[in-house]
Amino acid sequence: MADLTESHIAVARITDALFCSDLETGSAPTNRQLAAAIRGALKNRRDWNGCTRAVAAAFATDPTQAEAREAWCSQVAEEAFKNLVCLDE
Protein backbone atom coordinates (compact mmCIF):
# COMPACT_ATOMS: atom_id res chain seq x y z
CA MET A 1 0.00 0.00 0.00
CA ALA A 2 1.38 3.39 -0.97
CA ASP A 3 1.96 6.02 1.66
CA LEU A 4 -0.51 8.86 1.67
CA THR A 5 1.14 12.12 0.79
CA GLU A 6 -0.21 15.61 1.18
CA SER A 7 -1.09 15.59 -2.52
CA HIS A 8 -3.16 12.39 -2.10
CA ILE A 9 -5.01 13.95 0.80
CA ALA A 10 -5.58 17.18 -1.13
CA VAL A 11 -7.01 15.30 -4.12
CA ALA A 12 -9.25 13.23 -1.81
CA ARG A 13 -10.61 16.38 -0.20
CA ILE A 14 -11.18 18.07 -3.54
CA THR A 15 -12.94 14.91 -4.73
CA ASP A 16 -15.27 14.96 -1.72
CA ALA A 17 -16.04 18.66 -2.19
CA LEU A 18 -16.81 18.12 -5.88
CA PHE A 19 -19.03 15.16 -4.95
CA CYS A 20 -21.07 17.54 -2.75
CA SER A 21 -21.15 20.31 -5.33
CA ASP A 22 -23.89 21.28 -7.76
CA LEU A 23 -21.72 20.35 -10.76
CA GLU A 24 -23.35 17.79 -13.03
CA THR A 25 -21.58 14.44 -13.25
CA GLY A 26 -19.86 14.17 -16.62
CA SER A 27 -19.64 17.92 -17.19
CA ALA A 28 -16.42 19.68 -18.13
CA PRO A 29 -16.25 22.65 -15.75
CA THR A 30 -13.82 25.52 -16.19
CA ASN A 31 -11.25 26.27 -13.50
CA ARG A 32 -13.41 29.15 -12.29
CA GLN A 33 -16.47 26.86 -12.06
CA LEU A 34 -14.42 24.25 -10.19
CA ALA A 35 -13.18 26.79 -7.68
CA ALA A 36 -16.69 28.15 -7.12
CA ALA A 37 -18.13 24.63 -6.77
CA ILE A 38 -15.50 23.62 -4.21
CA ARG A 39 -15.96 26.82 -2.20
CA GLY A 40 -19.74 26.37 -2.32
CA ALA A 41 -19.61 22.76 -1.17
CA LEU A 42 -17.31 23.64 1.71
CA LYS A 43 -19.62 26.45 2.77
CA ASN A 44 -22.76 24.31 2.50
CA ARG A 45 -21.21 21.33 4.32
CA ARG A 46 -19.34 23.61 6.74
CA ASP A 47 -15.91 22.08 6.07
CA TRP A 48 -13.96 19.22 4.52
CA ASN A 49 -15.24 16.75 7.12
CA GLY A 50 -18.83 17.65 6.33
CA CYS A 51 -18.18 16.82 2.68
CA THR A 52 -16.62 13.49 3.63
CA ARG A 53 -19.61 12.61 5.82
CA ALA A 54 -21.99 13.44 2.96
CA VAL A 55 -20.04 11.20 0.58
CA ALA A 56 -20.20 8.33 3.07
CA ALA A 57 -23.95 8.82 3.45
CA ALA A 58 -24.41 8.80 -0.33
CA PHE A 59 -22.54 5.49 -0.61
CA ALA A 60 -24.74 4.02 2.12
CA THR A 61 -27.91 5.18 0.34
CA ASP A 62 -27.12 4.42 -3.32
CA PRO A 63 -23.68 2.85 -3.85
CA THR A 64 -24.01 2.48 -7.62
CA GLN A 65 -24.87 6.12 -8.24
CA ALA A 66 -22.31 7.28 -5.67
CA GLU A 67 -19.58 5.20 -7.31
CA ALA A 68 -20.23 6.78 -10.71
CA ARG A 69 -20.15 10.29 -9.24
CA GLU A 70 -17.05 9.53 -7.19
CA ALA A 71 -15.20 8.27 -10.28
CA TRP A 72 -15.99 11.46 -12.19
CA CYS A 73 -15.14 13.68 -9.20
CA SER A 74 -11.85 11.89 -8.71
CA GLN A 75 -10.88 12.38 -12.34
CA VAL A 76 -11.80 16.08 -12.22
CA ALA A 77 -9.99 16.55 -8.88
CA GLU A 78 -6.80 14.95 -10.23
CA GLU A 79 -6.87 17.28 -13.22
CA ALA A 80 -7.64 20.32 -11.06
CA PHE A 81 -4.78 19.48 -8.72
CA LYS A 82 -2.38 19.08 -11.65
CA ASN A 83 -3.46 22.50 -12.91
CA LEU A 84 -3.41 23.95 -9.37
CA VAL A 85 -6.87 25.47 -9.44
CA CYS A 86 -6.87 28.45 -7.10
CA LEU A 87 -9.80 28.58 -4.68
CA ASP A 88 -9.20 32.24 -3.84
CA GLU A 89 -10.26 33.74 -7.17
Secondary structure, 3 states (H helix, E strand, C coil): CCCCCHHHHHHHHHHHHHHCCCCCCCCCCCHHHHHHHHHHHHHHHCCHHHHHHHHHHHHHHCHHHHHHHHHHHHHHHHHHHHCCCCCCC
